[in-house]
C-alpha cells in the first residue's frame, strides 16, 4: 500500500471520528434510515465487524433527493487509487429503496442533502459511518 493511501486513510479516519454533520437540518433518524436502507440493498457488501485499523478506502458522498425521490450522490472525497470502491459506493446508493420521509425532511434533502462515508476494509466490504462500529486499533 502506498504512503499516500496510508496517510489519507489515517487523516480521513481522524476527521470522520470528530466531524459533525455538514447539514444539521437532517436528523439522525433520517441518516440511520438511509444507512439501514444501504445495508438492506447491498447485504453482500456489508460486514458486521469492527473496521480494520488502516482502511482500504474512505469514500464520502453528499446525498440528495431528486424531484422523483431518487437518491443522487455527489462525490466529496474518494481515493484515486481505489476507483472500484467509489463505483461500489455509488452502486449501493442506486440500490436504496425509498424510505419514509416527512415533507420537511424531503425538502431539506432536496436542497442540501447530507454527507455519508463508506469505510472499506481490504476485502472490499464496508460499513457506513452512521452505523459503523468503532475502528480496531492497530498493532
C-alpha atoms as an extended CHARMM CRD file, in Angstrom:
* protein
*
       139  EXT
         1         1  UNK       CA              0.0000000000        0.0000000000        0.0000000000  PROA      1               0.0000000000
         2         2  UNK       CA              1.4150000000        3.4110000000       -0.9270000000  PROA      2               0.0000000000
         3         3  UNK       CA              2.3640000000        6.0550000000        1.5970000000  PROA      3               0.0000000000
         4         4  UNK       CA             -0.2780000000        8.3300000000        0.0500000000  PROA      4               0.0000000000
         5         5  UNK       CA             -3.0130000000        5.7640000000        0.7410000000  PROA      5               0.0000000000
         6         6  UNK       CA             -1.8010000000        5.1780000000        4.3070000000  PROA      6               0.0000000000
         7         7  UNK       CA             -1.6670000000        8.9030000000        5.0330000000  PROA      7               0.0000000000
         8         8  UNK       CA             -5.0990000000        9.5550000000        3.5050000000  PROA      8               0.0000000000
         9         9  UNK       CA             -6.6830000000        6.6960000000        5.4460000000  PROA      9               0.0000000000
        10        10  UNK       CA             -5.2730000000        7.9230000000        8.7470000000  PROA      10              0.0000000000
        11        11  UNK       CA             -6.3140000000       11.5260000000        8.1700000000  PROA      11              0.0000000000
        12        12  UNK       CA             -9.7810000000       10.5180000000        6.9340000000  PROA      12              0.0000000000
        13        13  UNK       CA            -10.3130000000        8.3000000000        9.9640000000  PROA      13              0.0000000000
        14        14  UNK       CA             -9.3870000000       11.1000000000       12.3420000000  PROA      14              0.0000000000
        15        15  UNK       CA            -11.5580000000       13.6660000000       10.5560000000  PROA      15              0.0000000000
        16        16  UNK       CA            -14.5380000000       11.3340000000       10.3750000000  PROA      16              0.0000000000
        17        17  UNK       CA            -14.3020000000       10.4940000000       14.0580000000  PROA      17              0.0000000000
        18        18  UNK       CA            -14.6330000000       14.1550000000       15.0740000000  PROA      18              0.0000000000
        19        19  UNK       CA            -16.7190000000       15.5220000000       12.2040000000  PROA      19              0.0000000000
        20        20  UNK       CA            -20.1580000000       16.9330000000       12.8210000000  PROA      20              0.0000000000
        21        21  UNK       CA            -22.8450000000       16.5270000000       10.1640000000  PROA      21              0.0000000000
        22        22  UNK       CA            -22.3340000000       19.0520000000        7.3710000000  PROA      22              0.0000000000
        23        23  UNK       CA            -26.0210000000       19.9500000000        7.2890000000  PROA      23              0.0000000000
        24        24  UNK       CA            -27.6250000000       19.8580000000       10.7370000000  PROA      24              0.0000000000
        25        25  UNK       CA            -31.1210000000       20.0830000000        9.2070000000  PROA      25              0.0000000000
        26        26  UNK       CA            -31.1970000000       16.3220000000        8.5420000000  PROA      26              0.0000000000
        27        27  UNK       CA            -31.9720000000       14.4720000000       11.7810000000  PROA      27              0.0000000000
        28        28  UNK       CA            -30.0750000000       11.4030000000       12.9220000000  PROA      28              0.0000000000
        29        29  UNK       CA            -33.0670000000        9.1070000000       12.3950000000  PROA      29              0.0000000000
        30        30  UNK       CA            -33.1680000000       10.0020000000        8.6740000000  PROA      30              0.0000000000
        31        31  UNK       CA            -29.4400000000        9.2730000000        8.3970000000  PROA      31              0.0000000000
        32        32  UNK       CA            -29.9340000000        5.9600000000       10.1900000000  PROA      32              0.0000000000
        33        33  UNK       CA            -32.8830000000        5.0290000000        7.9840000000  PROA      33              0.0000000000
        34        34  UNK       CA            -30.8020000000        5.7830000000        4.8930000000  PROA      34              0.0000000000
        35        35  UNK       CA            -27.8430000000        3.7770000000        6.2310000000  PROA      35              0.0000000000
        36        36  UNK       CA            -30.0940000000        0.8200000000        7.0360000000  PROA      36              0.0000000000
        37        37  UNK       CA            -31.5350000000        1.0410000000        3.5030000000  PROA      37              0.0000000000
        38        38  UNK       CA            -27.9560000000        0.8870000000        2.1520000000  PROA      38              0.0000000000
        39        39  UNK       CA            -27.3330000000       -2.2410000000        4.2300000000  PROA      39              0.0000000000
        40        40  UNK       CA            -30.6010000000       -3.8700000000        3.1380000000  PROA      40              0.0000000000
        41        41  UNK       CA            -29.9830000000       -3.0750000000       -0.5300000000  PROA      41              0.0000000000
        42        42  UNK       CA            -26.4270000000       -4.4570000000       -0.5570000000  PROA      42              0.0000000000
        43        43  UNK       CA            -26.1520000000       -7.0240000000        2.2660000000  PROA      43              0.0000000000
        44        44  UNK       CA            -23.4250000000       -8.9730000000        0.4790000000  PROA      44              0.0000000000
        45        45  UNK       CA            -21.1370000000       -5.9270000000        0.6220000000  PROA      45              0.0000000000
        46        46  UNK       CA            -21.6080000000       -5.0350000000        4.2990000000  PROA      46              0.0000000000
        47        47  UNK       CA            -19.5460000000       -6.5140000000        7.1180000000  PROA      47              0.0000000000
        48        48  UNK       CA            -20.5330000000       -6.7000000000       10.7730000000  PROA      48              0.0000000000
        49        49  UNK       CA            -17.1360000000       -6.3930000000       12.4380000000  PROA      49              0.0000000000
        50        50  UNK       CA            -15.0750000000       -3.5030000000       13.6870000000  PROA      50              0.0000000000
        51        51  UNK       CA            -13.4210000000       -1.8380000000       10.6720000000  PROA      51              0.0000000000
        52        52  UNK       CA             -9.7250000000       -2.5730000000       10.3300000000  PROA      52              0.0000000000
        53        53  UNK       CA             -7.1910000000       -0.0130000000       11.6290000000  PROA      53              0.0000000000
        54        54  UNK       CA             -5.9670000000        1.0100000000        8.1670000000  PROA      54              0.0000000000
        55        55  UNK       CA             -8.9150000000        1.2130000000        5.7990000000  PROA      55              0.0000000000
        56        56  UNK       CA             -8.6180000000        0.2710000000        2.1400000000  PROA      56              0.0000000000
        57        57  UNK       CA            -10.6320000000        3.3360000000        1.1350000000  PROA      57              0.0000000000
        58        58  UNK       CA            -12.8690000000        6.0210000000        2.5780000000  PROA      58              0.0000000000
        59        59  UNK       CA            -15.4900000000        7.3640000000        0.1950000000  PROA      59              0.0000000000
        60        60  UNK       CA            -17.5100000000       10.4300000000        1.2150000000  PROA      60              0.0000000000
        61        61  UNK       CA            -20.6660000000       11.2940000000       -0.7060000000  PROA      61              0.0000000000
        62        62  UNK       CA            -23.1400000000       14.1400000000       -0.4510000000  PROA      62              0.0000000000
        63        63  UNK       CA            -26.5590000000       12.5310000000       -0.8720000000  PROA      63              0.0000000000
        64        64  UNK       CA            -29.5910000000       14.4080000000       -2.1490000000  PROA      64              0.0000000000
        65        65  UNK       CA            -33.0570000000       13.5310000000       -3.3260000000  PROA      65              0.0000000000
        66        66  UNK       CA            -34.0910000000       14.4840000000       -6.8380000000  PROA      66              0.0000000000
        67        67  UNK       CA            -37.6180000000       15.5430000000       -7.8130000000  PROA      67              0.0000000000
        68        68  UNK       CA            -38.6210000000       11.8860000000       -8.3410000000  PROA      68              0.0000000000
        69        69  UNK       CA            -37.3640000000       10.9490000000       -4.8280000000  PROA      69              0.0000000000
        70        70  UNK       CA            -34.3520000000        9.0410000000       -6.1500000000  PROA      70              0.0000000000
        71        71  UNK       CA            -31.0610000000        9.3990000000       -4.3250000000  PROA      71              0.0000000000
        72        72  UNK       CA            -28.3080000000       11.2770000000       -6.1350000000  PROA      72              0.0000000000
        73        73  UNK       CA            -24.7200000000       11.0820000000       -4.9550000000  PROA      73              0.0000000000
        74        74  UNK       CA            -22.0810000000       13.7470000000       -5.4030000000  PROA      74              0.0000000000
        75        75  UNK       CA            -18.5220000000       12.6300000000       -4.6960000000  PROA      75              0.0000000000
        76        76  UNK       CA            -16.9500000000       14.7220000000       -1.9560000000  PROA      76              0.0000000000
        77        77  UNK       CA            -13.8950000000       12.5800000000       -1.2190000000  PROA      77              0.0000000000
        78        78  UNK       CA            -12.5190000000        9.4660000000       -2.8580000000  PROA      78              0.0000000000
        79        79  UNK       CA             -9.2690000000        7.5680000000       -3.1190000000  PROA      79              0.0000000000
        80        80  UNK       CA             -7.9790000000        7.8260000000       -6.6880000000  PROA      80              0.0000000000
        81        81  UNK       CA             -6.0600000000        4.5700000000       -6.2500000000  PROA      81              0.0000000000
        82        82  UNK       CA             -9.2840000000        2.6610000000       -5.4560000000  PROA      82              0.0000000000
        83        83  UNK       CA            -11.7800000000        3.5930000000       -8.2200000000  PROA      83              0.0000000000
        84        84  UNK       CA            -13.5940000000        0.2820000000       -7.7740000000  PROA      84              0.0000000000
        85        85  UNK       CA            -14.5010000000        1.2620000000       -4.2070000000  PROA      85              0.0000000000
        86        86  UNK       CA            -16.0250000000        4.5320000000       -5.4510000000  PROA      86              0.0000000000
        87        87  UNK       CA            -18.0150000000        2.5580000000       -8.0360000000  PROA      87              0.0000000000
        88        88  UNK       CA            -19.1750000000        0.1720000000       -5.2990000000  PROA      88              0.0000000000
        89        89  UNK       CA            -20.3090000000        3.0150000000       -3.0150000000  PROA      89              0.0000000000
        90        90  UNK       CA            -22.2360000000        4.6660000000       -5.8620000000  PROA      90              0.0000000000
        91        91  UNK       CA            -23.7910000000        1.3110000000       -6.7760000000  PROA      91              0.0000000000
        92        92  UNK       CA            -25.1020000000        0.8850000000       -3.2270000000  PROA      92              0.0000000000
        93        93  UNK       CA            -26.7890000000        4.2940000000       -3.4350000000  PROA      93              0.0000000000
        94        94  UNK       CA            -28.5330000000        3.2240000000       -6.6450000000  PROA      94              0.0000000000
        95        95  UNK       CA            -29.8980000000        0.1440000000       -4.8450000000  PROA      95              0.0000000000
        96        96  UNK       CA            -31.5010000000        2.0630000000       -1.9650000000  PROA      96              0.0000000000
        97        97  UNK       CA            -35.2220000000        1.5370000000       -1.7150000000  PROA      97              0.0000000000
        98        98  UNK       CA            -37.3290000000        4.6010000000       -0.8360000000  PROA      98              0.0000000000
        99        99  UNK       CA            -37.5160000000        5.4580000000        2.8360000000  PROA      99              0.0000000000
       100       100  UNK       CA            -40.4380000000        7.1500000000        4.5580000000  PROA      100             0.0000000000
       101       101  UNK       CA            -39.7550000000       10.8500000000        4.9300000000  PROA      101             0.0000000000
       102       102  UNK       CA            -41.7340000000       13.7590000000        6.2980000000  PROA      102             0.0000000000
       103       103  UNK       CA            -42.2590000000       16.5460000000        3.7700000000  PROA      103             0.0000000000
       104       104  UNK       CA            -39.9250000000       18.9610000000        5.5900000000  PROA      104             0.0000000000
       105       105  UNK       CA            -37.1350000000       16.3260000000        5.6180000000  PROA      105             0.0000000000
       106       106  UNK       CA            -37.7100000000       15.6060000000        1.9390000000  PROA      106             0.0000000000
       107       107  UNK       CA            -37.4050000000       19.3370000000        1.2120000000  PROA      107             0.0000000000
       108       108  UNK       CA            -34.1600000000       19.5860000000        3.1940000000  PROA      108             0.0000000000
       109       109  UNK       CA            -32.7550000000       16.5290000000        1.4370000000  PROA      109             0.0000000000
       110       110  UNK       CA            -33.5460000000       18.0450000000       -1.9690000000  PROA      110             0.0000000000
       111       111  UNK       CA            -31.9850000000       21.3650000000       -1.0220000000  PROA      111             0.0000000000
       112       112  UNK       CA            -28.8760000000       20.3690000000        0.9250000000  PROA      112             0.0000000000
       113       113  UNK       CA            -28.7080000000       16.6190000000        1.3380000000  PROA      113             0.0000000000
       114       114  UNK       CA            -26.2880000000       15.1710000000        3.8470000000  PROA      114             0.0000000000
       115       115  UNK       CA            -22.8510000000       13.5980000000        3.9600000000  PROA      115             0.0000000000
       116       116  UNK       CA            -22.1770000000        9.9110000000        4.4730000000  PROA      116             0.0000000000
       117       117  UNK       CA            -18.8970000000        7.9880000000        4.4400000000  PROA      117             0.0000000000
       118       118  UNK       CA            -18.2680000000        4.4280000000        3.2660000000  PROA      118             0.0000000000
       119       119  UNK       CA            -15.4570000000        2.7620000000        5.2480000000  PROA      119             0.0000000000
       120       120  UNK       CA            -13.9620000000       -0.0570000000        3.1590000000  PROA      120             0.0000000000
       121       121  UNK       CA            -11.8870000000       -2.9200000000        4.5320000000  PROA      121             0.0000000000
       122       122  UNK       CA             -9.2820000000       -4.7330000000        2.4190000000  PROA      122             0.0000000000
       123       123  UNK       CA            -11.8000000000       -7.3800000000        1.2880000000  PROA      123             0.0000000000
       124       124  UNK       CA            -13.9960000000       -4.6920000000       -0.3150000000  PROA      124             0.0000000000
       125       125  UNK       CA            -16.7790000000       -4.8910000000        2.2610000000  PROA      125             0.0000000000
       126       126  UNK       CA            -17.8110000000       -1.7670000000        4.1350000000  PROA      126             0.0000000000
       127       127  UNK       CA            -19.7750000000       -0.0630000000        6.8610000000  PROA      127             0.0000000000
       128       128  UNK       CA            -21.2250000000        3.4080000000        6.5580000000  PROA      128             0.0000000000
       129       129  UNK       CA            -20.1110000000        5.9080000000        9.1730000000  PROA      129             0.0000000000
       130       130  UNK       CA            -23.6100000000        6.4260000000       10.6060000000  PROA      130             0.0000000000
       131       131  UNK       CA            -23.8590000000        2.7520000000       11.6470000000  PROA      131             0.0000000000
       132       132  UNK       CA            -20.1690000000        1.8180000000       11.8040000000  PROA      132             0.0000000000
       133       133  UNK       CA            -18.6510000000        0.0620000000       14.7700000000  PROA      133             0.0000000000
       134       134  UNK       CA            -15.5280000000        1.5410000000       16.3300000000  PROA      134             0.0000000000
       135       135  UNK       CA            -12.3980000000        1.0130000000       14.2750000000  PROA      135             0.0000000000
       136       136  UNK       CA             -9.9780000000       -1.6350000000       15.5760000000  PROA      136             0.0000000000
       137       137  UNK       CA             -6.6750000000       -0.4440000000       16.9980000000  PROA      137             0.0000000000
       138       138  UNK       CA             -3.5020000000       -1.1410000000       15.0190000000  PROA      138             0.0000000000
       139       139  UNK       CA             -0.6790000000       -3.3220000000       16.2350000000  PROA      139             0.0000000000
